[in-house]
Amino acid sequence: MRILHTADWHLGKRLDFYSRLEEQREVLAEICAIADQEEVDIVIVAGDLFDTFNPPVEATELLYKTLKQLSKNGKRPVIAIAGNHDSPDRIDSPDPLARECGILFFGYPNQETRPLLVENGFEILRSDKGFVEIKLPKYYYPIRIINTPFANEIRLKQFLGFEDKGAKLHESLKQSWSDLAMQYCDTYGINVLTSHLYMLKRGGEILDEPEGEKPLRLGYADLVYSDAIPSQIQYTALGHLHRFHEIGQGNAPVVYPSSPLCYSFSEAGQKKQVVIVEIEPNGNAQYRNVALEKGKPLYRKRFTAIDEAIVWLQENQNALVELTLESDTYITAVDLKRIHESHAGIIHIIPVISKQAHHSSKAPQINLDQDIKDLFKDYFKSKYGQEPNDELLGLFDEVSTNSLEKED
């Protein structure tokens, strides 16, 4: 059986003021094409379908259209769970209708879906809280999926029945997963776990959460380790981290597939992909990454010369840029206009003004009898080591004049 694993779509996400919706349309169409080319049997989307609890209408439409295309009108099951950016109620709300299209939404950790037979498609044989067993027509064996959407301590207590206030997330999930695996996951089918959480390999490296993400790790109380995964599980499909990571133990891969786009400048240069997994009963899962090509690359660039920056910007039009400019003077309005006219995808311009240190054994004396403009010049020179230029002085005159008029 062949599975496509993806996560962290963050539909509706913006990069500061810049909408990424068109890029998201392109990359999700690419994922649909990969699913068809690879002839995958099932798709797992491991959380953070949206970027906010109340996504824009366009993002909602894009999600439903994409999942329907992936499901091939019920012939291919699609499992989509909620992440920490998603509203569980919003994820669950279309489930009755989505089921008829072969799409199974799971918003809360305890969700149980009803038996289902999709015409000319798959069948749900059994389900339990956080578990579903699916039979595809072309295979004699079923696939069992333990699913845990994003679950904080409150939801675990509310939906999974853990009352011990001292119980940690790791122990709680380990117990729940173990109980389900013992009851349902034998060697006569494929056994998979999917969840949206922050997981580490015990004794392994600490993995950085994405810049701008809502952090799941608060100190070390909420850490979940991969040794909580039951031994019956052959592949674990995770979501939350935006870079590809494999933290499995032994022959059972535990994988973060990456987000489909670079969503912050800390992700600049990262390769994005989906993961194709091949599994058979009582066997080791094999997986490979399939690179995603759509979406604008993100660059963090640093220049000391305006002209050099403009040349690079003109040569890299299909990109989103965080531009740092080092200078010993302020950027003039003329240069700023030249920079913006050279490229439509500049998200941030960060000026770095070099300070010339002026050391003196005595503190400088300030003449408080000067007018306000001369006081400003002295302040500026003491702070930045240079005189303010004419443009800055003109702005100062305008501000001070307006202030005086308001006082009158």
N, C-alpha and C positions, 0 to 999 in steps of 0.2 A: 504494500500500500504506500502511496506517495502523498506526502503532506507538504503544503506551502505554509510556512510560518512567517508572519510579519507582525509588526506592533508599532505603537506610538505614531499614529497618523497625524494627530493634533489638527484635525480639520478646522479651519477658521483662524488658525494662528497667524499673527502678523509679526513682522520683524520691525519693531518700533512702529512707524507709520506705514510701512510697506506691506501690502497684502500679498500673501503667498498662494491664494486660491487657485489661480491659473496654473501655477507650477504643481499644485496638489492634484488638479485634474489630470495633468499630463503624466505624473508619476503613478497615479492610481490606474490609469489606462495601461501604463507599462506593466504594472503588477498583474492586471487581468490578462494581458497578452502572454506574460510568462507562465501564468497558471495554465493557459490553454496549450502553449508550446510544450510545456513539461508534462502535460496530461495528468495533472495532480488530481487526487481523489477527494481531498478534503482541504479546507483552508482554515487556519487559526489566526485570528487577529487578537493579540494579547494585550488589549487595553489602551487607554488614552485614544479613543476613536476621535473625540473632539478635544479642543484646547480649553474650553470653558464649560461650566455647567449650563449656560444658556448660549449655545452657539448661534451664529447667524443662519438665516434660512438657507442661504446658498450652500453652507457647509453641511447642513442636514440633508438637503437634496442630493449632494454629492455622495454622502455616505450610503444612502439607501440605493441609489443607482449603481454604485460600485459593487456593493454586496450582492445585489440582484444579478449583476453581470457575472460575478464570481461564482454564484450558485448555479448558473446555467438552468434557471427555472426549476430548481429542486433536484437536479441530477447530481449536484456536488454540494455536500453539506458545508456550511460556513459557520464556524463557532466564533462569536465576538463577545468578549468580556469587557467589563468596565474597568477603567484605570482611575487613578487618583484625580485626574482632571475631569472625569465624566460624572454626570449626575446619574446615580443608579436607577432612579425612577424614569429618567428620560431614555436610558438604554433599554429598560424593560418594557416601556410603553408600547412599542410596535410589535412585540413578540408574537401575539396571536396571529396577526396577519403575516408577519415575516416567516413564521414557521411553514406556512403554505408555500413559500418560495424557497424553502430549504435553508433559511437563515435562523440560527438559534442564538438569541441574545441572553446574556447572563449579567445582571446588574449587581445583585447582592450575593454574598457568599453562600447562602443557604438555598438558592433557587433550585426548584425542582420542576422539570418540564414534563408534560404529559406524553404518553405514547403517541406515535405519529407514523403514518405511512404516506409518503409523498408519491403520487401517481408517477410511474416510470422513474422513480427515484429511490431514495434510501428509506430505511425504517428505523425508528427509535424503539429498541427492544425493551430497555429498562432505564429507569432514572431514579435518582435519590437526591437528597440535598447535597449539591455540589458535585453531582455525578450524572453522566449520561452514557448509554451504550448504544452504538449505531451500527446497523448492518447495511452494507452496500451490496447491490445486486451482483456485481462481478466477483465478489470474494466470498468464500465459504465461512470465513471467520469475521467476528465483529471488531470494532475499535471501541475501547473504553476511555473516556476522558474525565479525569478529575479536574474540576474547574473551580478556581478561587479568584473571583474578581478582587480588586483592591479592598483590603480588609484592615482597618485600624483596630485598636483595642476595643473601642466601643461597639463596632459592628461584630467583632468576634464574640463578644459577650451576648449581644442582642440576638444574633442569628445562629451561632454555633453552640450556644449554651455554656460557654466557659465563665464560671462565676468567680473563680479564684482571682482576687484582685492582684495577687503577686505573680500570677502566671504570665510568662513572657510570650511574645508573639511566636517565637521559634517552637516552644513546647506545645503551644495551642495548635498550631498548624500541623506539626508533626503527628500529634494524636489524631486529629481529624483525618488527615491523609492516610495514616496507617489503618484506621478503622475502615475506610472506604476500600482501600487496596486489598485488605484481608477478605472483605466480603465479596468483591466483584472481580478482582484482577488476577485471573489465573493465566496459565501459559497457553490457553487455547484461543486467545485473542491478542490484539495489540493494546498496550497500556500506555497512555500518555497523560501527563499533567500539564495544565496551563494556569498561570497566575500572573498578576501584575503586582510586583513587590520588589523590594531591595534585598537581593540575596548575594551572599558571598560563599566562597569555598573556605571551609575552616582551615586557618593557617595560611590562606592565600592573600593576595594583595587586596588592599582597600580600593574599591572601584569608585571613581568620582561620579556623582550624580550630575546630570546636565545643568549647565548654567541657565538660570532662569526657571528651572523646574521647581515645583513644590516639593521640598525634600521629604523623603519617607523615613530617613534615618535621623532620629533625634538622640544624639549621643550613641550609646550602644544597647539601649533597652529594646529597640525595635528591630534588631538584626535577626535575619533568618539565614541559616546556613544550609548548604546543599545536602548535608547529611540528614536533614529532616525529610527528604524525599524517600518514599518507600522503595524497597529493593525491587518490587514488581514493575516499577515504572521504567519504560525503555527510553523515553525522551521527554524532556521538560521544556515547554515553550513559554518563555518569560517575556515580560514587557516592563518598561520603565527607563532603562539606560539607553541612551541614544547611539552609543557606539557598540559595535559587535563585540560580544564577550562569550567565551565558552568556559563555564566553571564546573563542569561535570566531574564525577568521580567514577573511575573505571570505564565501563563500556556503555554507560547511559548518559548521553550528552545533556547538558543543562545550558540553554542558549538564550542570550539576548540577541535578536537579529539585527538591531539598529533601527532607527527611524528612517523613513523613506527620503527625507530631505534634511539638510543641515538647518537647524532651527535657531542657532545662536552662533556668534562669531567664535566661541570656544570650540565649535565643531568644524571650523574652517579646515578644509583639506581632508576631512574624513571620507572614506568610501562607504557608501550606503548600499544595502543589499536586502534581499529576502533570502530565506533559507529553505532549501528543498530537502526533505527528510524521506528516507526509504526504510520501512520497517516491515518485518514479518513476525508472526507469533514465535515466542521463545527464542528470538534472535537479537543481535545487536543492531541498534539503529545506526544508519549511515547518513551523513548529511553533507551538503555542499552549499556554498554561497553563490548566488546569482546577482551580479552587480546591477544596480539601477543607474541609468544614464541621464534620466530627465532631471530637471530642476537646475536653477542657477547656482554656480559655485560661489562660496563665500570666501572673501579674502580680508585679512588684516594686513594693511600695507603701511609702511613708514617711509617718509621722504624728508630730505632736508632742503630740496629745491622745488619750487612751485612748478616750473617748466617740466622738470623730470616727472613729477606726479601727473601732470596733464597728459604727457606722452603715454605713460603707462595706462591711464584711464581710457584714452582713446583707442588703445590697442586691446582692451579687455572690456568690451561693451556688455557682453552677456554675463555679468557678474553683479553681486551685491558686495559693497565695499565699506569697511571701517577704515577711514583714512587718518593717519597721524602725521602731522606736519611739524617738524622741528624748525625753529627759527629764533633769531635774536630780536625780532620785532613782531608786532601784531600783524595778522593777515589783513590786508586792505580789502575794502569792499570790492574794488576792481578785480583783485586776484580771486576773491571768494566767488564772484560771478563767473570768472573764467573756469574755475574748477567745476562749479555746478553745471555750466553749459557743456562741459566736456563729457559728462556721464550722468545718466538718469538713475543709476542704482547706488548712489552714495547714501548710505544710511546714517553714518556718523562722521563728523569731521572733528578731530581732537587736536587742538593747537597745543604745542609744547614750547613755551618761551624759556630760553636759556637765561639763567640769572648770572650776572657778573658780580661776583662777591666783592664788596668794598669793606675791607676790615680797617678799623680805626681803634686806637686805644681809648679814645674818648667818644662818648655818645654825641651824635650830631646835634647841634643847637637848632631849634626851630624858631623862626621869626613869626610869632603869632600876629604881628601887626600888618602882615601882608593881606592883600585881598584874597578872596576865595580861590580864584584861578591860580595864583602863584602858590598858594598852599597846596592845591591839587598837584601842581608840577613838582613841588618838593616831595610830596608823598609818593608820587609815581616813580620818581628817580630813586628814592630810598628803597622802594620795594623791588623795582625791576632793573635798576642800574642804568637807566637811560631816560632821555627826555620823551614825553609823549609826542606823537606825531601830530601834524596839523589836523588830520581827519578826526583823531580822538579829541583834540582840543575843541574842534567845531561841535562835536556831539556834547561835550561838557558845557559849552556855552548855551546850547539849545536847552539842555536839561535844567541848568541853573536859571535861565531866563524864565522858563515855564514855571519853575518853583516860585520865583519871586512874584510873578503875576498872580498866582493863586493865593499867595499870602496877602497881596494888596486887595 
